[in-house]
Amino acid sequence: MRRYPYQHTILRKRYRCDFGARMKPLSGFRVLDLTHVLAGPYCTRLLSDAGADVIKVEYEPGDAYRHLEPFVQGKSVMFSNMNRGKRSLSLNLKTEEGVHILLELAKKTDVLVENFRPGTAKKLGLDYESVKRVNPRIIYCSISGYGQTGPYADKPGYDLIAQAESGLMALTGDRNNPNIVGTYVVDFAAATNAALAILIALISRERTGKGRYIDVALLDSAVMQTGIFAACASAGLRVDRIGNKDRFVAPYGVFGTSDGYVAVACFGDRFFKDLCIALGLERLTADPVYITSESRILNEQALSGIIEKVTSKMTTEDILRRLNGIVPCCKVVEKIEDIIANEQIEYHKTLFTVDYNGSKMIMTGVPFRLSDCDQTIDSSSPSLGEHTDAILRELGYDAKKISALHEKAVV
């Protein structure tokens, strides 16, 4: 593998970084965030959590998520969670001066992320080619429903539509009814894919000096999650909804109890035998209909019915006590409001509570841990335009020019 011994020297000079300190990995990198709602803001939030200086560019009335319930002390929880640790620049991109300021910022920026409808950035004069002319090293990422090219490129795209069109919804739900996944899984997948692509492009740029354009589509990200389709289609198998079960393992799924639900994943003959003994179903271990993994899959519906007939008469606590240490993959189907008390989630700070002006706001943490690194989170989210004057001063604007921009509704 080629080595680039000069890279750390370049980064030290450019960003004044001390690589021996427990600094955040992206400290010194600047990101222009021209996104709104969820996929784009979550992508840039991941970069912000890693230490990047993320400048969120918006104009009245601001990101739609600012106005989305629920609110804590007048701030949207969803907006705060997606946009924490960022700086807000109020900038009217429908004015020539607003575009000029954005391009001036782009000269000193590493990454630009936008999720306008395809074609909008070009109309504003802020497409990749326009930005690249002032900064050839910039990493420019577009997130949209269908991508920037192809027969559907100009169509609007949303998480729900991507779930439907990708086949993801066809795999979700019971045999009779397709369901949407219970959260915006496609938006989060697209955001994570975009953040990954940006990091890949940054590594490449530090080696080559060249910027890149990145095109991320919700539909592509949704299709990538339906890997089961690729496996089944390659084997010529029909892919049907099977509810809370699995196509390749049995018993595997959700079973009702007298006071809730438990999720059980029983891999292999040994764990199946232990499960049957714990539930008083020893007879199944000698039944040729269920004796092998293949036969259990073929007769999964009948097997699940027998198991649930037993579990439905037991409390969740009793089932967990019986299966503890016997079937390792057995857990309560928790209510969403109860997971904050999960010891593992608490230990990893996957969720954490912020004291916001005397009220509590729960946020999601960072889904990975890096050794020898500062991973503290700036949980504050910016008010609309909160950092406008400070950012303009960084660009060299004096008080008189800043005041004039406010008067002309440029900022």
C-alpha positions as CSV (number, residue, x, y, z in Angstrom):
1,M,0.0,0.0,0.0
2,R,1.3,3.5,-0.9
3,R,2.2,5.7,2.0
4,Y,1.8,9.5,2.1
5,P,4.1,10.7,4.8
6,Y,3.4,14.4,3.9
7,Q,-0.3,14.2,4.6
8,H,-0.2,14.8,8.4
9,T,2.2,17.7,7.7
10,I,-0.3,19.2,5.3
11,L,-3.2,18.8,7.7
12,R,-1.2,20.3,10.6
13,K,-0.3,23.4,8.5
14,R,-3.8,23.8,7.1
15,Y,-5.9,23.1,10.2
16,R,-3.3,23.6,13.0
17,C,-4.1,20.2,14.3
18,D,-2.2,18.4,17.1
19,F,-2.5,14.8,16.1
20,G,-1.3,13.7,19.5
21,A,-4.3,15.2,21.3
22,R,-7.6,13.6,21.9
23,M,-9.2,15.8,19.3
24,K,-12.3,15.0,17.3
25,P,-11.5,13.3,14.0
26,L,-13.0,16.0,11.7
27,S,-11.8,19.0,13.7
28,G,-10.6,21.7,11.3
29,F,-12.9,20.6,8.4
30,R,-15.7,22.9,7.4
31,V,-19.1,21.8,6.0
32,L,-21.7,24.0,4.3
33,D,-25.1,22.5,5.0
34,L,-27.8,23.5,2.5
35,T,-30.2,20.8,3.6
36,H,-33.5,20.6,5.3
37,V,-35.9,18.1,7.0
38,L,-34.1,14.7,7.8
39,A,-31.7,12.9,5.4
40,G,-29.5,15.9,4.7
41,P,-29.4,17.3,8.3
42,Y,-28.7,13.8,9.8
43,C,-25.8,13.4,7.3
44,T,-24.2,16.7,8.4
45,R,-25.0,16.0,12.0
46,L,-22.9,12.9,11.8
47,L,-20.1,15.1,10.5
48,S,-20.7,17.7,13.2
49,D,-20.6,15.1,16.0
50,A,-17.2,14.0,14.6
51,G,-15.9,17.6,15.0
52,A,-16.6,19.3,11.7
53,D,-17.6,23.0,11.7
54,V,-21.0,22.7,10.1
55,I,-22.7,25.9,8.9
56,K,-26.4,25.4,8.3
57,V,-27.6,27.8,5.6
58,E,-31.3,28.7,5.8
59,Y,-33.7,31.6,5.4
60,E,-37.0,32.6,6.8
61,P,-39.0,30.6,7.9
62,G,-36.1,28.2,8.1
63,D,-35.9,24.4,8.0
64,A,-39.4,22.9,8.2
65,Y,-38.3,20.8,11.1
66,R,-38.0,23.9,13.2
67,H,-41.8,24.0,13.2
68,L,-42.4,20.3,13.9
69,E,-43.9,19.1,17.2
70,P,-43.1,18.1,19.9
71,F,-41.5,21.2,21.3
72,V,-39.4,21.7,24.5
73,Q,-39.2,25.3,25.7
74,G,-40.2,26.4,22.2
75,K,-37.7,24.3,20.3
76,S,-38.6,21.3,18.1
77,V,-37.1,18.1,19.5
78,M,-36.7,16.7,16.0
79,F,-34.9,19.8,14.7
80,S,-32.7,19.9,17.8
81,N,-31.7,16.3,17.5
82,M,-30.8,16.6,13.7
83,N,-29.1,19.9,13.9
84,R,-27.2,20.0,17.2
85,G,-23.7,21.4,17.2
86,K,-24.1,23.4,14.0
87,R,-23.9,27.1,13.3
88,S,-26.9,28.8,11.6
89,L,-26.3,31.3,8.8
90,S,-29.4,33.2,7.6
91,L,-28.9,33.7,3.9
92,N,-31.3,34.5,1.1
93,L,-30.0,32.4,-1.8
94,K,-32.6,34.0,-4.2
95,T,-30.5,37.2,-4.2
96,E,-27.3,37.8,-6.1
97,E,-25.5,39.0,-2.9
98,G,-26.7,35.9,-1.0
99,V,-25.2,33.6,-3.7
100,H,-22.0,35.7,-3.7
101,I,-21.6,35.2,0.0
102,L,-22.2,31.5,-0.3
103,L,-19.6,31.2,-2.9
104,E,-17.2,33.2,-0.8
105,L,-17.8,30.7,2.0
106,A,-17.3,27.8,-0.4
107,K,-13.8,29.0,-1.1
108,K,-12.9,28.2,2.5
109,T,-15.0,25.0,2.8
110,D,-14.2,21.3,2.5
111,V,-17.7,19.9,2.0
112,L,-21.0,21.2,0.7
113,V,-24.2,19.1,1.2
114,E,-27.5,20.0,-0.4
115,N,-30.8,18.2,-0.8
116,F,-32.6,20.6,-3.2
117,R,-34.8,19.1,-5.8
118,P,-32.6,18.3,-8.8
119,G,-32.0,21.4,-11.0
120,T,-32.6,23.9,-8.2
121,A,-29.0,24.3,-7.3
122,K,-28.1,25.0,-10.9
123,K,-30.9,27.7,-11.2
124,L,-29.4,29.4,-8.1
125,G,-25.9,29.2,-9.5
126,L,-24.8,26.9,-6.8
127,D,-24.4,23.6,-8.6
128,Y,-21.2,21.6,-8.4
129,E,-19.7,23.1,-11.6
130,S,-20.3,26.6,-10.2
131,V,-18.9,25.9,-6.8
132,K,-16.0,23.9,-8.2
133,R,-14.9,27.0,-10.2
134,V,-14.2,28.8,-6.9
135,N,-12.9,25.8,-5.0
136,P,-11.7,22.8,-7.1
137,R,-11.0,20.8,-3.9
138,I,-14.5,20.9,-2.6
139,I,-16.5,17.7,-1.9
140,Y,-20.0,18.4,-3.1
141,C,-22.8,16.0,-2.1
142,S,-26.4,16.0,-3.4
143,I,-29.1,14.0,-1.7
144,S,-32.4,13.5,-3.5
145,G,-35.2,11.0,-4.1
146,Y,-34.0,9.5,-7.3
147,G,-30.6,11.0,-7.9
148,Q,-29.5,13.6,-10.4
149,T,-29.8,11.5,-13.5
150,G,-32.2,9.0,-15.0
151,P,-35.9,9.1,-16.1
152,Y,-37.2,9.9,-12.6
153,A,-34.5,12.4,-11.6
154,D,-36.9,15.4,-11.7
155,K,-39.5,13.7,-9.5
156,P,-39.8,14.5,-5.8
157,G,-38.9,11.7,-3.5
158,Y,-39.8,10.9,0.1
159,D,-39.0,8.1,2.6
160,L,-42.5,6.6,2.2
161,I,-42.3,6.6,-1.6
162,A,-38.8,5.0,-1.5
163,Q,-40.1,2.3,0.8
164,A,-42.9,1.5,-1.6
165,E,-41.0,1.6,-4.8
166,S,-37.9,-0.3,-3.6
167,G,-39.8,-3.4,-2.5
168,L,-38.9,-2.7,1.2
169,M,-42.6,-2.2,2.0
170,A,-43.5,-5.4,0.1
171,L,-41.3,-7.3,2.6
172,T,-42.8,-5.6,5.7
173,G,-46.1,-6.5,7.3
174,D,-48.3,-9.6,7.5
175,R,-49.3,-11.8,4.6
176,N,-52.3,-9.7,3.7
177,N,-51.1,-6.1,4.3
178,P,-47.9,-4.2,3.4
179,N,-46.6,-1.9,6.1
180,I,-44.2,1.0,6.2
181,V,-41.3,0.6,8.5
182,G,-42.0,2.3,11.8
183,T,-39.4,5.0,11.4
184,Y,-37.8,7.0,8.5
185,V,-35.4,4.2,7.8
186,V,-34.6,5.2,4.2
187,D,-33.8,8.8,5.1
188,F,-31.4,7.6,7.8
189,A,-29.8,5.1,5.4
190,A,-29.3,7.7,2.7
191,A,-27.8,10.1,5.3
192,T,-25.4,7.5,6.5
193,N,-24.5,6.5,2.9
194,A,-23.9,10.2,2.1
195,A,-21.6,10.7,5.2
196,L,-19.7,7.5,4.3
197,A,-19.2,8.8,0.7
198,I,-18.1,12.2,1.9
199,L,-15.4,10.6,4.2
200,I,-14.2,8.4,1.3
201,A,-14.0,11.5,-0.9
202,L,-12.1,13.4,1.8
203,I,-9.5,10.6,2.1
204,S,-9.1,10.5,-1.6
205,R,-8.7,14.3,-1.8
206,E,-6.0,14.3,0.8
207,R,-4.1,11.9,-1.4
208,T,-4.8,13.5,-4.8
209,G,-5.8,17.1,-4.1
210,K,-8.9,16.6,-6.2
211,G,-12.5,17.3,-5.1
212,R,-15.4,15.2,-6.1
213,Y,-19.2,15.2,-6.7
214,I,-21.3,12.7,-4.8
215,D,-24.9,11.7,-5.9
216,V,-27.0,9.9,-3.2
217,A,-30.6,8.8,-3.9
218,L,-33.2,7.6,-1.4
219,L,-34.4,5.0,-3.8
220,D,-30.9,3.5,-4.1
221,S,-30.5,3.5,-0.4
222,A,-33.8,1.7,0.1
223,V,-33.0,-1.0,-2.5
224,M,-29.7,-1.7,-0.7
225,Q,-31.8,-2.7,2.4
226,T,-33.8,-5.2,0.5
227,G,-30.8,-7.6,0.1
228,I,-33.2,-10.5,0.8
229,F,-34.8,-9.7,-2.6
230,A,-31.5,-10.2,-4.4
231,A,-30.8,-13.5,-2.6
232,C,-34.3,-14.9,-3.4
233,A,-34.5,-13.5,-6.9
234,S,-31.2,-15.0,-7.8
235,A,-32.4,-18.4,-6.6
236,G,-35.7,-18.0,-8.4
237,L,-37.7,-17.8,-5.2
238,R,-40.9,-15.8,-4.7
239,V,-40.5,-13.1,-2.0
240,D,-43.7,-12.7,0.1
241,R,-44.4,-10.9,3.3
242,I,-44.1,-13.2,6.3
243,G,-44.9,-10.8,9.1
244,N,-42.7,-11.2,12.2
245,K,-40.9,-14.3,11.0
246,D,-37.8,-15.2,9.0
247,R,-37.4,-17.0,5.7
248,F,-34.3,-19.0,6.7
249,V,-34.6,-19.7,10.5
250,A,-37.4,-21.1,12.6
251,P,-38.5,-20.4,15.3
252,Y,-37.5,-16.8,14.8
253,G,-39.9,-13.9,15.4
254,V,-42.2,-12.2,17.8
255,F,-44.5,-14.2,20.1
256,G,-47.3,-12.8,22.2
257,T,-47.3,-13.2,26.0
258,S,-50.1,-12.6,28.5
259,D,-48.8,-9.0,29.0
260,G,-46.7,-8.1,26.0
261,Y,-44.4,-9.6,23.4
262,V,-41.0,-11.4,23.3
263,A,-38.6,-11.6,20.3
264,V,-37.0,-15.0,20.0
265,A,-34.2,-16.0,17.6
266,C,-33.5,-19.7,17.8
267,F,-30.5,-20.6,15.6
268,G,-29.7,-24.3,15.3
269,D,-30.9,-27.7,16.6
270,R,-29.3,-27.3,20.0
271,F,-31.1,-24.1,20.9
272,F,-34.4,-25.4,19.5
273,K,-34.2,-28.4,21.8
274,D,-33.4,-26.1,24.8
275,L,-36.3,-23.8,23.9
276,C,-38.7,-26.7,23.8
277,I,-37.6,-28.1,27.1
278,A,-37.9,-24.7,28.8
279,L,-41.4,-24.2,27.5
280,G,-42.6,-27.7,28.2
281,L,-42.7,-28.7,24.5
282,E,-40.2,-31.6,24.7
283,R,-42.4,-33.7,22.3
284,L,-41.4,-31.4,19.4
285,T,-37.7,-32.4,19.6
286,A,-38.6,-35.9,18.5
287,D,-41.2,-35.0,16.0
288,P,-39.8,-35.5,12.4
289,V,-41.8,-32.5,11.3
290,Y,-39.6,-30.2,13.4
291,I,-36.4,-32.2,14.0
292,T,-34.2,-30.4,11.4
293,S,-33.8,-26.7,10.6
294,E,-35.1,-27.3,7.0
295,S,-38.2,-29.0,8.3
296,R,-38.9,-26.3,10.8
297,I,-38.7,-23.7,8.1
298,L,-41.2,-25.6,5.9
299,N,-43.6,-25.9,8.8
300,E,-42.9,-22.6,10.5
301,Q,-46.5,-21.4,10.7
302,A,-47.6,-24.5,12.5
303,L,-44.6,-24.4,14.8
304,S,-45.1,-20.7,15.7
305,G,-48.7,-21.4,16.5
306,I,-47.7,-24.2,18.9
307,I,-45.1,-22.0,20.7
308,E,-47.4,-19.0,20.9
309,K,-50.2,-21.1,22.4
310,V,-47.8,-21.6,25.3
311,T,-46.3,-18.2,25.5
312,S,-49.6,-16.4,25.4
313,K,-50.5,-18.0,28.8
314,M,-47.3,-16.8,30.4
315,T,-46.1,-13.4,31.5
316,T,-43.2,-11.9,29.7
317,E,-41.1,-11.9,32.9
318,D,-41.8,-15.7,33.4
319,I,-40.7,-16.5,29.8
320,L,-37.5,-14.5,30.1
321,R,-36.7,-16.2,33.4
322,R,-37.2,-19.6,31.9
323,L,-35.1,-18.8,28.8
324,N,-32.4,-16.9,30.5
325,G,-29.1,-18.6,29.8
326,I,-30.8,-21.2,27.6
327,V,-31.8,-19.3,24.5
328,P,-29.5,-16.3,24.4
329,C,-31.5,-14.4,21.8
330,C,-34.7,-13.7,23.7
331,K,-35.7,-10.2,24.6
332,V,-38.8,-8.2,25.4
333,V,-40.3,-6.1,22.6
334,E,-39.8,-2.8,24.4
335,K,-42.1,0.1,24.2
336,I,-40.3,3.1,22.6
337,E,-40.7,5.2,25.8
338,D,-39.0,2.5,27.9
339,I,-35.8,2.0,26.0
340,I,-34.1,5.0,27.8
341,A,-33.9,2.6,30.8
342,N,-32.0,-0.1,29.0
343,E,-28.7,-0.6,30.8
344,Q,-26.7,-1.2,27.6
345,I,-28.2,1.8,25.9
346,E,-27.5,3.9,29.0
347,Y,-23.9,2.7,29.2
348,H,-23.1,3.5,25.6
349,K,-25.0,6.8,25.8
350,T,-27.0,5.7,22.7
351,L,-29.6,8.0,24.1
352,F,-28.9,10.8,26.5
353,T,-30.9,13.5,28.3
354,V,-30.2,17.2,27.9
355,D,-31.3,19.8,30.4
356,Y,-32.7,22.5,28.2
357,N,-33.7,25.6,30.2
358,G,-35.0,23.5,33.0
359,S,-36.8,21.0,30.8
360,K,-35.6,17.6,29.6
361,M,-34.9,16.8,26.0
362,I,-33.8,13.3,24.9
363,M,-31.3,13.0,22.0
364,T,-29.7,10.1,20.1
365,G,-25.9,9.7,20.6
366,V,-23.1,8.7,18.3
367,P,-23.6,5.1,17.0
368,F,-19.9,4.3,17.2
369,R,-16.9,4.7,19.6
370,L,-13.4,5.7,18.6
371,S,-10.4,5.1,20.8
372,D,-8.2,8.0,21.9
373,C,-10.7,10.5,20.7
374,D,-12.9,13.2,22.2
375,Q,-16.5,12.2,21.5
376,T,-18.3,14.7,23.7
377,I,-21.4,16.0,21.9
378,D,-22.4,19.6,21.6
379,S,-26.1,19.2,22.2
380,S,-27.1,22.8,21.5
381,S,-29.0,23.5,18.3
382,P,-28.9,27.0,16.7
383,S,-31.6,29.5,16.5
384,L,-32.4,30.7,12.9
385,G,-29.5,33.0,11.9
386,E,-27.9,32.9,15.3
387,H,-24.4,32.9,13.9
388,T,-25.0,35.0,10.8
389,D,-23.0,38.1,11.9
390,A,-20.1,36.1,13.3
391,I,-19.7,34.1,10.1
392,L,-19.9,37.3,8.0
393,R,-17.2,38.8,10.2
394,E,-15.0,35.7,9.5
395,L,-15.4,36.5,5.8
396,G,-14.2,40.0,6.4
397,Y,-17.5,42.0,6.4
398,D,-17.5,45.0,8.8
399,A,-20.4,46.2,10.9
400,K,-21.6,48.7,8.2
401,K,-21.7,46.0,5.4
402,I,-23.4,43.5,7.7
403,S,-26.1,46.1,8.6
404,A,-26.7,46.8,5.0
405,L,-27.2,43.1,4.2
406,H,-29.8,42.9,7.0
407,E,-31.6,46.0,5.6
408,K,-31.7,44.5,2.1
409,A,-33.0,41.1,3.5
410,V,-30.0,39.3,2.1
411,V,-29.3,37.8,5.6
